[in-house]
Amino acid sequence: MSFRLFLLRNWRLKAAALALAVLLWATIRLRDDEPLNLDVHDVAVQVSEGLDAGWALVGPPSPAAVRITLTGSQGDLFRAGMARPVIVVPADSVPGEDWVPELNPDWVRNIDRSRVAVGDIVPSTVRLRFERNASQWIPVSVRYFGALPDGIALAGDPDASPLLVRVHGRASAVDTLQAVFTEPFDLGLVEASGEFTVALDTIGLLGLSIAPATATLAVGAGAREQRVLGPVAVDMPVAGLVAEPGEVSVTLYGEAGMLEALDPASLRLRISMDPAVMRAQAGRGPVRLPVELSGLPRWVEAEMDADSVTVRETDSVERTDARAQTNSGHEARSGEGAGVQHRTNLGRETSSGEDAGVQQRTNSGRETGPG
C-alpha cells in the first residue's frame, strides 16, 4: 500500500485525532502558565547564624513553624514544595531580650523567588527570647585516670598552661562556671618528666565558646623511693581511753624530693571511729579499731606495720596494774611473816637449850655437894 493511500484511508478519523491532540497540548500549555496558589504547612522558623555578638538565643522561636502561601505555575509550585522552604529571621541586630518580629516574605529560603511569589504567612509574627552574653577568664582543672608505671612517682601536681581560658556565651552559664576541665589524662603515659598536650572537655558547655581549646601539662616525675619514719603516736580523741600499741611504725613511698620535703609533724594517726561510738564500745571491754594516717601530700603513699589498735578504758588498765601490785605485796608480806615465825621458833629452841644446860649444871652441883 502506497503512502498516499495510507493517508487517505480513514482520513476523517485521523484528522479528528490530530485536532484533539493539538487541543489537549494547547490546554496543558495554557494551564501550566496560569498562576496557582499553594499552601505549604509546617515551614520551620530559624534564626540566622550571624547573631548579634552581644546576645544569645534562648530556646527555639515561638511558634517554631508557620504556614505560607506560594503563587506560581503548577510546575514551579511543585518544585518549591519539594524544596522544603524555611524562614530565616536575620538577628544581626537584636533590640532586646524579648523580640516579636513580623515575618517578611523576603526571609523565605529554598525557593526560586523569580518564579514563585510568597503571599500570606500565618501567623505573621514569632517571639524570640535572648540573653546577654558575657566573657570571663575561667581556671583550667586537670583530670587524671589510670595508674603510674611501676617504679615511677610524681613530684607534684601537673601544671596546666594556660592557667586560665576565656569563656564566652550566655551570662547565666558563664557566671556559674567554676572551672574548665581537661580531657582525662592517662597517668600510664608518664615515664619521666615532660610536657603533654590535652584537649579541654566541652561536654555540657554547649553554646559556649572556649579559647584556647587545648592545654599543655608540665609533668614532673622521678624514681619511686621510700622513707622510714619510725613510730608515729596514735591520737586518742577521747579522755579516759588508751590505745595499745600507742605508736605505729610508718614507711613512706614517693618521689625523692617530695619525701625529703615532708615534715613528719604534719602527719596524724587517727582512729577511724566516732568518739561517742568509741567510748560506748570501749566501755563494754577492750575493742580492736582501725587507724588511718592523715596529712599525707598527694602522690605520696604510706605503709603501716599495724592497721588497727586495741582501745580500752584507762581505769581497767589502772585496776590491772593495781591488782598486780597488790598480789606482789601479798607475796612479799607472806615471805616476811614466814621469816619472823622461823626466827621465833629458832629463839624458842635456843632458850630451851639454855634452860636445859642450866638444869643440867644444877643437878651436877647437887650431886657434887654430898660427896
C-alpha positions in Angstrom: 0.0 0.0 0.0 1.4 3.4 -1.0 1.8 6.3 1.5 -0.8 8.3 -0.4 -3.4 5.6 0.1 -2.4 5.2 3.8 -3.1 8.9 4.4 -6.4 8.9 2.5 -7.7 5.8 4.2 -10.0 6.9 7.1 -8.7 10.4 6.7 -11.6 11.9 8.7 -10.8 9.8 11.8 -7.1 10.6 11.5 -7.8 14.4 11.2 -10.1 14.3 14.2 -7.4 12.6 16.3 -4.8 15.1 15.2 -7.1 18.0 16.1 -7.8 16.5 19.5 -4.1 16.1 20.3 -3.4 19.7 19.3 -6.3 20.8 21.6 -5.0 18.8 24.5 -1.5 20.2 24.1 -2.7 23.8 24.0 -4.9 23.3 27.0 -2.0 21.9 29.1 0.3 24.7 28.0 -2.2 27.3 28.9 -2.9 25.8 32.3 0.8 25.4 33.2 1.3 29.2 32.6 -1.8 30.1 34.7 -0.8 31.2 38.2 -1.9 28.9 41.0 -1.8 29.1 44.8 -0.2 26.5 47.1 -0.4 26.5 50.9 2.8 25.0 52.5 2.4 23.9 56.1 5.0 23.4 58.8 7.5 25.8 57.4 10.3 26.0 60.0 11.3 29.3 61.5 15.0 29.7 62.1 17.4 32.5 63.4 20.3 33.5 61.2 23.8 32.3 62.1 25.1 35.9 62.1 23.6 36.6 65.5 24.4 39.8 67.3 27.6 39.0 69.3 26.2 40.7 72.4 23.2 38.3 72.6 22.5 34.6 72.8 19.2 32.9 71.7 17.3 31.3 74.5 15.2 28.4 73.2 13.5 28.0 69.8 11.2 30.6 68.2 7.6 30.5 69.2 5.9 29.2 67.2 8.6 27.1 65.6 6.7 26.6 62.3 4.2 28.6 60.2 2.1 28.3 57.1 2.9 30.2 53.9 1.0 30.6 50.6 3.0 30.4 47.4 1.8 31.6 44.0 3.2 30.4 40.7 2.8 27.9 37.9 2.0 24.3 38.6 5.5 23.1 37.9 7.2 25.8 39.8 4.9 25.2 42.8 5.6 21.5 42.7 9.4 22.2 42.7 9.0 24.8 45.6 7.0 22.4 47.7 9.6 19.6 47.2 12.4 22.0 48.2 11.0 22.4 51.8 11.1 26.2 52.2 12.2 27.7 55.6 12.0 31.2 57.1 15.3 32.6 58.4 15.0 35.6 60.7 18.0 38.0 60.5 19.3 38.7 64.0 22.4 40.7 63.4 20.9 43.5 65.5 18.8 42.4 68.5 16.6 45.1 70.0 16.2 43.4 73.4 15.6 40.3 75.4 12.1 39.8 74.2 11.6 40.4 70.4 8.5 39.8 68.3 9.4 40.5 64.7 6.9 40.5 61.9 7.8 37.8 59.3 8.9 39.2 56.0 8.3 37.2 52.7 11.9 38.1 51.8 13.1 35.8 54.7 11.7 32.7 52.9 14.6 30.5 51.7 15.0 27.4 49.4 12.6 28.7 46.7 13.2 30.4 43.4 11.8 33.9 44.1 11.9 34.9 40.4 9.3 32.2 39.6 7.3 31.8 42.9 5.8 34.6 44.9 5.2 34.4 48.7 1.8 35.5 49.9 0.3 35.2 53.3 2.3 33.9 56.3 0.3 32.6 59.2 0.9 33.5 61.9 2.6 36.7 60.8 4.8 37.1 63.9 7.0 35.0 66.1 8.5 35.5 69.6 12.3 35.3 70.1 13.9 35.4 73.6 17.5 36.4 74.0 20.0 36.6 76.9 23.0 38.9 77.1 26.4 37.3 76.5 29.3 37.5 78.9 33.0 36.7 78.8 35.2 35.6 81.7 38.6 34.0 82.4 38.0 30.6 84.0 40.7 28.4 85.6 41.7 25.1 84.0 41.4 22.0 86.1 43.4 18.8 85.2 41.7 15.4 85.4 43.6 12.0 85.5 42.9 8.3 85.2 44.9 5.1 85.2 48.0 4.3 87.3 51.6 5.3 87.0 54.1 2.8 85.7 55.9 0.6 88.2 58.8 2.5 89.9 57.6 6.0 88.8 56.3 8.6 91.2 55.1 12.2 90.5 57.0 15.1 92.0 53.7 17.1 92.4 50.5 18.0 90.6 51.0 18.6 86.9 50.8 22.3 85.9 48.4 23.3 83.2 49.3 26.1 80.7 47.4 28.3 80.3 46.1 28.6 83.8 43.0 30.5 82.6 40.9 30.2 79.4 38.4 32.8 78.1 34.8 31.6 78.0 32.2 33.5 76.1 28.4 32.8 76.0 25.2 33.2 77.9 25.8 35.2 81.1 23.8 32.7 83.2 26.0 29.9 82.1 29.3 31.8 82.3 28.7 33.3 85.7 28.1 29.9 87.4 31.1 28.2 85.7 33.8 27.4 88.3 36.4 25.6 86.2 37.0 24.2 82.7 38.3 20.6 82.9 40.8 18.9 80.6 40.0 15.6 79.0 41.1 12.9 81.4 44.9 12.4 81.2 46.3 8.9 81.3 49.0 8.6 84.0 50.2 5.4 82.4 51.9 7.6 79.7 54.3 9.2 82.2 57.7 7.6 82.1 59.7 10.7 83.0 59.3 14.5 83.4 57.8 16.1 80.2 55.0 18.0 78.6 51.8 16.7 77.3 49.0 18.4 75.2 45.4 17.6 76.2 42.1 18.9 74.9 39.6 20.8 77.0 36.4 19.0 77.8 33.5 20.9 76.3 30.7 18.4 77.2 28.0 20.2 79.0 29.2 23.6 77.7 27.0 23.8 74.6 26.5 27.3 73.4 29.8 28.5 75.0 33.0 29.2 73.1 36.4 28.5 74.8 39.7 29.8 73.7 42.2 28.2 73.5 40.7 24.7 73.1 43.8 22.8 74.4 46.2 23.0 77.4 49.8 21.8 77.9 50.5 19.8 81.0 54.0 20.1 82.6 54.6 16.8 84.5 57.4 16.3 86.9 58.3 12.7 87.7 61.1 10.5 89.1 62.0 7.2 90.6 59.8 5.8 93.4 61.7 5.7 96.6 61.0 5.0 100.3 61.5 6.8 103.6 61.1 5.1 107.0 59.6 7.5 109.6 59.6 5.1 112.5 57.0 5.2 115.3 54.1 7.7 114.9 51.9 8.3 118.0 48.2 7.3 117.8 45.9 10.3 118.6 43.3 9.5 121.2 40.4 11.9 121.0 38.5 10.5 124.0 39.7 11.1 127.6 39.8 8.1 129.7 40.7 5.7 126.9 44.1 4.4 125.8 45.3 2.8 122.6 47.6 -0.2 122.6 50.1 0.0 121.0 50.4 3.7 121.4 52.7 4.1 118.4 52.8 2.6 114.9 55.8 2.4 112.5 55.2 4.2 109.1 57.1 3.9 105.8 56.5 6.4 103.0 56.8 5.9 99.3 57.1 8.6 96.6 59.4 10.8 94.6 62.7 11.7 96.5 62.1 15.4 96.6 58.6 15.1 98.0 59.8 12.6 100.6 62.6 14.9 101.7 60.3 17.9 102.0 57.7 16.1 104.0 57.5 17.2 107.7 56.7 14.2 109.9 55.0 16.6 112.4 52.2 17.2 109.8 51.1 13.5 109.9 48.4 12.3 112.3 47.5 8.8 113.1 43.8 8.7 114.0 41.3 6.0 115.0 38.6 5.6 112.3 35.6 5.9 114.6 33.2 8.5 116.0 34.4 9.4 119.6 31.0 8.7 121.1 30.7 5.3 119.5 34.3 4.5 120.5 33.6 5.3 124.2 30.5 3.2 124.1 32.3 0.2 122.7 35.3 0.5 124.9 33.0 0.8 127.9 31.9 -2.8 127.3 35.5 -4.0 127.2 38.7 -3.8 125.0 37.9 -3.4 121.3 40.1 -3.5 118.2 39.7 -0.4 116.0 41.2 0.6 112.6 43.6 3.5 112.3 44.3 5.8 109.4 47.1 8.2 108.5 46.2 11.8 107.6 48.2 14.7 106.4 49.9 12.9 103.5 50.7 15.0 100.5 49.2 13.9 97.2 51.3 11.4 95.2 52.9 10.1 98.5 51.8 6.7 99.8 52.2 5.2 103.2 52.6 1.7 104.7 52.0 1.0 108.4 53.1 -2.1 110.4 49.7 -2.2 112.0 46.3 -1.1 110.7 44.4 -1.3 114.0 44.9 -0.8 117.7 43.2 -2.1 120.9 41.3 0.6 122.7 40.4 0.2 126.4 39.5 2.3 129.4 42.3 3.7 131.4 40.5 2.6 134.7 40.7 -1.0 133.6 44.4 -0.6 132.9 45.0 1.0 136.3 42.9 -1.7 138.0 45.0 -4.4 136.3 48.2 -2.6 137.4 46.9 -2.2 141.0 45.9 -5.9 141.1 49.3 -6.9 140.0 51.0 -4.6 142.6 48.6 -6.0 145.4 49.5 -9.6 144.6 53.2 -8.7 144.7 52.7 -7.1 148.1 50.8 -10.1 149.5 53.6 -12.4 148.4 56.2 -10.1 150.0 54.3 -9.9 153.3 53.8 -13.6 153.3 57.5 -14.1 152.9 58.3 -11.7 155.8 55.8 -13.4 158.1 57.3 -16.8 157.4 60.8 -15.4 158.3 59.6 -14.0 161.6 58.0 -17.3 162.5 61.1 -19.1 161.6 63.2 -16.7 163.8 60.8 -17.1 166.7 61.0 -20.8 166.6 64.7 -20.6 166.5 64.7 -18.3 169.5 62.4 -20.7 171.4 64.7 -23.6 170.5 67.7 -21.6 171.8 66.0 -20.7 175.1 65.1 -24.3 175.7 68.6 -25.4 175.1 69.9 -22.8 177.6 67.4 -23.9 180.3 68.3 -27.5 179.8 72.0 -26.6 180.3 71.2 -24.7 183.5 69.2 -27.5 184.7 72.0 -30.0 183.9 74.5 -27.8 185.8 72.3 -27.5 188.8 71.9 -31.2 189.0 75.6 -31.8 188.7 76.2 -29.3 191.6 73.8 -31.2 193.8 75.5 -34.4 193.1 78.9 -33.0 193.8 77.9 -31.4 197.1 77.1 -34.5 199.2 80.2 -36.2 198.2 
